[in-house]
Amino acid sequence: MSEIERPIVVENARILDPSRNLDALGTLIASDGKILAAGPDALKQGYPDGAAVVNGSRLAVVPGLVDARVFIGEPGGEHRETIRSAGRAAAAGGVTSILTMPDTDPVVDDVALAQFVMRTARETAIVNVFPAAALTKGLAGREMSEIGLLSYAGVRAFTDGRRTIANAGLLRRMMTYARDFDALVMHATQDADLAGSGVMNEGLLASWLGLSGIPREAEIIPLERDLRLASLTRCRYHAAEISVSDSADAIRAAKKRGANVTAGISVNHLALNENDVGQYRTFFRLSPPLRSEDDRQAMIAALADGTIDIIVSSHDPHDADGKRHPFAEADVGAIGLETLLPAALRLHHSDGVPILRVLEALTVAPAKLLKLDRGTLQPGAVADFALVDLDAPFVYSRERIRSKSKNTAFENARLQGEVLRTVVGGRTVFEAGSKAATETLP
């Protein structure tokens, strides 16, 4: 039996399991790909024969992160990111499950392409990969994809990725159809006409930098339309990434009305603001754009009170040729799988959001949204977890990046919270160093 297939015992660790509201010193025991016990009473279970014992002193065990917004180049853009390389980057960040976006070449808009992603993931990825499919064929916003067939094939969500569907009548029909399959409609909300040629948040800073701005209303107006359509059709609707206070207010009001809606936010919009654009740094050209500090604080408050349900990396790899341009001409997006957890932990270290709430938005909440049996340390659950030194400081240098692309918004950032080991289905897929040294029980 190889070491990564042996039972694993993590002793004397801080067990953080938001699915049980558990924050306590204890032990985790995993065997045969399942969690046998995790918590202060786990020792009553007894150790499996031949277990690899990890000294978890001063470390935390957290459920494997579930990232519900990951762009990958494969198929068609393998030079930017493959499913294999994204899996390695995810594992290094404690992310054990990813939802891939359909913005590939060709677009994932039929069963054969969805099955290609699933098959390639089984063969090459070291983490769990679940494909989302396009809402409209070719992401063209004109003709609905085969939502029923794709749902039966195992697709977890439907989205046009970065694009916003302009036709409200078409969106209503898709929502109605998706409701009959209990399919999740995941939609980005940015009005293309209002955004125009904007490249950053509209405001005084954009004027100082001489850059075209994107008004907050470009996000708010399509979101409010979507929320009304979600109430009308009674579908499961998820706002993929919100970034301004009015959007949080709209989500809050829709939930109060009883609409079946949820919202996500990129960790970038919780940790950064428009001032980070600085001297036209193209790695900070994102969609939606980085907003004002007031909006960032409003997003943190909305996460804390549950208005925002999940945090995503919005991992979007681009090569150097796409980013080495003037700010207004550079590709939009940044990688984020490896920095998702430590960037989100900034909220915990600053006492902005309780750690269990941060982890809930990274684990059990996205798992429930996608109907995955992941994101928990409950006994009997799949043994997806990470061993983390929550207080370990490190600099996220270019040399640490495992993604094929290097366009991170956290280059050389000082972060706190280092993933030392990641386990997927009971198998160790990433191990950082000697802090989590193992030994074998007699």
Beta strands, then each sheet from edge to edge (+ up, - down):
strand 1: 8-17
strand 2: 22-31
strand 3: 34-39
strand 4: 52-55
strand 5: 60-63
strand 6: 65-70
strand 7: 95-100
strand 8: 128-131
strand 9: 184-187
strand 10: 200-201
strand 11: 213-214
strand 12: 236-239
strand 13: 261-266
strand 14: 310-312
strand 15: 385-396
strand 16: 413-424
strand 17: 427-431
strand 18: 438-440
sheet 1: 3+ 2- 1+ 4+ 18-
sheet 2: 3+ 2- 1+ 5+ 15- 16+ 17-
sheet 3: 6+ 7+ 8+
sheet 4: 9+ 12+ 13+ 14+
sheet 5: 10+ 11+
end
